[in-house]
Amino acid sequence: MNMKPAWNMKPTWNLRLLIPTMLAISATTLSTQPVQAQQETFVMPSGNVECTYTGPAGTSVYRPQGGLAELSCDRAEPTYVRVIMSSRGAVKLIRNVGDPSCCGVEPKLTYGTVWRRAPFTCESNEAGIICRRDDGAGFQMSRRGVTLS
């Protein structure tokens, strides 16, 4: 019996037919992968304000309303308040926060620094923090007070 090693055998399938099938399987596999959860937190150097950005996919324990990205900032002193701003809609001030958790120690958004995750931009300065959406809606937060715009 004359046997050739397997690596010398000619393939019996048509490569032109196999490649489109493999690409279709890969595309299907990629499109069904879950969207990666995203959450990011930063703290003002004063330690009095902490902001948390949550992407549209949310996390394993929290999903923003409407599947929109969200920026939430808590101020600890002189009274505990929270401002929540979604990608669209009204900016909300919550005075009776049911789960106060402010404020961590890291990472600090040093004074003069701009943080950006579309559609939000926040600027840290010694007078407080100013955060805006691309459409101009936003808020200013400091020990002196909170102003929505």
Beta strands, then each sheet from edge to edge (+ up, - down):
strand 1: 39-43
strand 2: 49-54
strand 3: 70-75
strand 4: 81-86
strand 5: 92-94
strand 6: 114-117
strand 7: 120-125
strand 8: 128-133
strand 9: 138-142
strand 10: 145-148
sheet 1: 1+ 2- 3+ 4- 5+
sheet 2: 6+ 7- 8+ 9- 10+
end
